Structures are given as structure tokens and as C-alpha cells.
Amino acid sequence: VDLSSAKLASVALHEKFASDTVVTAGKHGAAWTSALGGSGSVEALPVKVISAHGAGDTFVGHLMASLVNGHTLGIAVATANRAAARYVST
């Protein structure tokens, strides 16, 4: 999945379920659509990947922690994206 496909999927899922959506695109980044309005994407950070094992868990964990701490969906996705990049490069 490339980033433009992730953006389209995020919007389509939002329209179908009327909720926040996040679609990850691996080495390309992630896209989001908020039920409160707005959408966006973040490109993956360029890192040397040591192992991608656990990258999704790291992304989701940081995404949820950021949301619980009151951040917007866009900020939460950017935070999760950075955390996953750090994780796969160690």
C-alpha cells in the first residue's frame, strides 16, 4: 500500500463507519481521517530498518497513548509514526 492508497482507504473507511480512521502504509507512512473533520497523512521517516517485527504494535500503542493524553488524531498519528520509525531502526 502506498501513501495515496492509504489516504483513499482512510476516507472510504471514514465514510462507511463515520468514525476516526487510520491506515498505515508501512515504509510510506500513514493516513488518517477524523470524525471531527479533517484528514491528513505523514510520510515515513527515512531510517535504516533493522527489523520491522513489532512496528505495528509500537505504532498502535503510541497512537492510543497520544489520544488518551488529549492530542488530536493528526498529532497522534505523527507521534506514532515517529515512534515506529525509532523502533524499527533499533
Secondary structure as GFF3:
##gff-version 3
##sequence-region A 1 90
A	DSSP	alpha_helix	3	17	.	.	.	ID=ss1
A	DSSP	beta_strand	21	24	.	.	.	ID=ss2
A	DSSP	three_ten_helix	26	28	.	.	.	ID=ss3
A	DSSP	beta_strand	29	33	.	.	.	ID=ss4
A	DSSP	beta_strand	39	43	.	.	.	ID=ss5
A	DSSP	alpha_helix	55	68	.	.	.	ID=ss6
A	DSSP	alpha_helix	73	88	.	.	.	ID=ss7
###
